Amino acid sequence: MAPEEASPRHPAILECAAILQHSGLVAIPTETVYGLAANALDANAVAKIFAAKERPSWDPLIVHVSDFEMISRVALDVPETARLLAEKFWPGPLTLLLPKSPNLPVTVTAGRETVAVRMPAHPIARALISTANLPLAAPSANRFGRTSPTTAEHVLRDLEGRIDAILDAGPTNIGLESTVLDVLRRPPLLLRPGGITREQLEAVLGKVEVYTGPAQPAQPEALPSPGLAAKHYAPGARLFLTDGTQEALIHAIRQHVAAESARGEYVGVMAPSGWIDDATLTAGGVVLFEWGEWGDWPQLAQNLFSGLRYVDKPGVSVILCPLPPEEGIGSAIRDRLMRAAQ
């Protein structure tokens, strides 16, 4: 289904809305990654998300709405800061932590007093939410802790037989999860970097602080937001990160190919365009994904998870990837890679 076909009367939208209204699970396209959606007000439906993903109960869910009025069904006392950000960045890849409504099942917030809410930019996602007339809890549509899905094929690979439907709208266009911002703090606290950058937020709000983790090792129940588990977004193979230079990546390839080929295994490489020469490839032992132009951080973000899935093939024991700088959406790419490499 193409995004321009988004309509409350489209047969696929009507069918999936009916599934959601009857406590079912539907994988839906968003501009970030594919989400596994269920009625956020139905405890039985929410429980199915946790079961399908094998997601621990301590990890809260993001609730997706189709318009600002729907927020009142899941959150209370929305602060003016949230309204200002919604006017600027919604629909879009920004999730706001708000005071939760008592209408929400405790499982949605994992017992916390806040709920994470966003309005997706993808027209099919919004059409589905509007047609179902339900706020939708929707974490990424994959097994917990694994690489996020950016195509319907990725969802099928992870969740076939566990969910009721997949609404296929092709690849996602941002490729990374949403930014999560706690607007109840002063100054606001950026909990998870994503499709809206710190620089964009500070242009609207002034100073925004960045969450750097608990001061002391904490139980996961104490984490303030989805997506903050120490190990997350991970491929099956070990992920080894190099500094952001061509020389460091080529050195790592030679080092790891020598070690892994002796065991009959391969090295996956996430390589920026033009970084790997033919001589390196013809030596063998490499599964290569051409990631995109180094410095084009939006393109690299869009290709990150699809690339990690591509090189994570049987026989690949280690994946090599250069680490982008803390710059724009490069900060979000760094966050995902560093968690995946734990």
N, C-alpha and C positions, 0 to 999 in steps of 0.2 A: 504494500500500500504506500503510495507516494504521499509526502507531506501535503501537497496541494489538494489531495483528495479528502483532507480532514473535514468531516461534516457529521453532525449528530445523526444524519439519516443514512450514513454509509453502513451497509450490512455488517461489515467487520466491527465497526464501532458499536452498533446495536447488540451484536452477539457478545462481544467482550463486556459491555456494560451489564448485560443480563447475568453473565458469570459472576461479576463482582457483586452485584446485588444479591446473589445467592451464595455468598461466602466463599467464592472461588478465588483462584490465583491466576493472574494474567501478567506475562512479561510485556512491558510497554517500552516504546522508544522515548527517550528524552534527548535533549541536545547534549547531555553529558555522557551518560552510559545507559544501557538498558536497565530498567528497574523492575523488580518483582512486586507487583501491586496487589493490594487487598484493601477491603473496606477498613479504614482506620478506626471506625467506631464499633467494629464487630470483633470481640475478643477471640471468637473461634476462628475467624478468618486470619487475624493477626498471628495466632498460634501456628497456622499452616505455613506462614512465611518462615518462621523460625525452624520448623521441621524440615521444610524443603531445602533450605540453605544450610542446615545443621549449624545454625547461628546460636551462639550462647545468649542466654536470657539477659545478661548484663548489658548488652549492646543496644542502645535505643535506635529507633527508626525515624526517618525523615517523613513528614506528612506533606503530600502534594495537594495543592488547591488550584482551582481554575479561575478564581477571581478573589478580590479582597474581601468580599462579604462572607465567603466560605470560611475565612479564618476564625470568625466568631464561633464556629462549631467545634474548634479544637484548641483555641487559645483565649485568654482573658487579658484585659487591660493592656492592649497593644500600645507600647510607648510611641511617642511622636518620632523618635529616631527611626523606628522600624517603618513607619509610614513614609518618611522621607526617603529611605533606602528603597522601599517598594516602588515608589513613584519613579525613581531613577533607574533601577536595575531589574524590575520585574515587568513582564515575565523574563526569567533568565537564571543563570547558574549561581544564585545566592540564596543560602539557607540562613534563616534568622532564628535564634533561640528566644522563645517567648514564654510567658507564664502559661502553664497548661490549663486546659479546661477539665472540670471533673467528669465531663462526658467521655473522656478518653480512657480506654482500657489501660491499666497500669503497665501492661507489657509493651505498649508503644513507647513509653518514656523510660522503661526499665526502672521504674520507681522514682525517677527524678521529678523535680517540681517544674521543670521546663520542657517544652516541646519544640522540636526542630521543624520549621515550616518553610516551604518554598513554592513558588509558582513557576512551573517549567515553561520554557520558551517553545518547546516542540508543539506544533499545532495539533498533532494527533493525540498527544498526551492530554492537552487541555480539552480537546473535544470529547475524549473518553471520560475525563473527570466530570465535565459538565453534563454529559448524557446520563452517566450513572447517578449524578447528583450526590456524589459521595467524596469526602476527602479521602485520599488514598495513601496509606503507608506503603512506601516503596524503596527498600534498599536495593543495591545492585543485584542483578538477576544471575547470581553465580553461587557456587559453594563458598561458605564463609572462609575468609582469609586468602582466597585465591585471586588470580588476575581478573579484573573486572571485564564485563562483556561489552563490546561496542558494535556487535552485529547479532542478528537473530541466531545465526549459526553458532556463535559462542554460547548463547543461552541454551540452545538445544543440546550442545555437547555437555554442559554441566548439569542441566536440570530435566532432561528428557524423562518422562514418566512420573515426574514429581509435581507438575503444574498442569493447569487446565488449558492454557492457550498462550501463544506468542503472537503479538501484533508486530509484524515485520514491516519496518519502514526504511530498511537499508542501514548503512553505517551511521553512527552518530557523528556530529560535526565538531564537537569540542573534545571528546574523548577522555576527559577526566571528570571526576565527581565535582559537585558544587563546592564553592567556598562556604564555610560555616562561620557565622559571626554571632557572638554573644552581645546583644545590644542592651542587656540589662546591667552591664558594668559600665563604669566611667573611668577611663575612656573605654570604648568598645574593645572587645578581645577577639582577635582572629584565631579561631580554634583549628580550622583546617583550611589550608590554601586550596584554591580551585580556580574555576573559570572567571571569577571576578578577582582582580589582583588587589593587593594591599594599596598600591598606588592609586587605583581607581576609588577605593573606599575613602582614603585620606583626602582625596580631592573634594569629597562631599562632606566628610565628618571632621576633618582635622586629624589629630593624632589617633592612631589605632595601634594598640599593643598586640603582640604576637605570642600565642601560647607556646611555651617551650617545654611542656611536660611538668609533672608534679615535682615539687622540691625534693621529695623523697620517694623511693619506690612505693607505688600505690597499688591497691587491688583494682582490677579492671572496672569494678562497680563504681569506682570513684572518678573515672574518666568523664569529662563534661560533655562529650559530643560523640556522635558516630564517627567511625573512621580513624580513631586514635589508638587502636591496638598497636603494640610495639611491632609485631609482625603482621603484615597485611598486604593485600594485592600481589601475593607471591606466586611465581611460577613453580613448577615441580622441580626443575633443576636449580642448583645453587646459583645465586646471582652475585657476580663480582663487579664492583664499580671502580672505574678508573677516573683520574682527574680529566677535565674537559679538554684534552689535547690529543691530536692525532698520534703523536709519538707514544704517549702512554698507552693508548689502545693497541697499537701495533705491537708494542713490547709485550703487553699482556697476552695477546693472541699467540705470539710465538712461544711464550712461556707455558701457557695452558695447553696448547695443541701438542707440544712435546710430551707433557705429562698425561693427558687424556688419551692420546692415540696409542700410547703404550698399553692402555687397558682396553683398547678397541672402542673407545667412546669419542664423542664429538664435542666441539665447542660452538655454542650459539653466540652470534655477535650482532648487537644492535649498532650499526655503523652509520654515522652521518654520510651524506652523499659525497663521493669522491675521496673518502678517507682510506679505503682499502684498495690496494693495487692488485693487478692480475697475478703478480708473483706470489703474493700472500695467499690468494685463493687457490692457485694451482698446486700449492703445497699440500692441499687437502686437509680434511679434519674439521672444516668450518661449515656451519649452517649460517648463512648471512641474511640479515634483513636490512635493506637500505632505508634508514629511518627518516631521512629528509635533510634539508639544509641546516647545518649547524648555525644557530643564531635565529632561525625562524621558529621561535618557541611555540607559537600556536600550532604550526604544522607538526612539530615533534610531539606536542601534547596529544594531538588528534591520533597520531600513529603509535603512541606508546604501548597501550595494552594490546592492540592487534599485533604489533611487532613482537612483544614478549610471548604472546600465544604462538606466533609463527615459529619462532626459534626453539620453543619448548617442545621439541619433538622426541619420540622414543630414541634412545641412544645418545641424546645430548645430556651431559652431566653437569656442565657449567655454562652460564651465560655471562658474556662480558658487555658492559654498557658504560659509556662516558657520562659523567654527572654534570648537568647544566649548572650555571651560576644562579645565585639568589637574585633573579631579575625577572620582573613581570610574572608571567605564568610559568617561567622556569622554576620559580620557587615551589609550585605545585608538583612539577615533574620531579624535582629533587625529593620532595616529601614522599611521593609514591615509591620511588626507587629505593630510598633509604629504608623504608619500612619493608619493602619486598626483599631486601637483602639481609634482613635480620636472621 
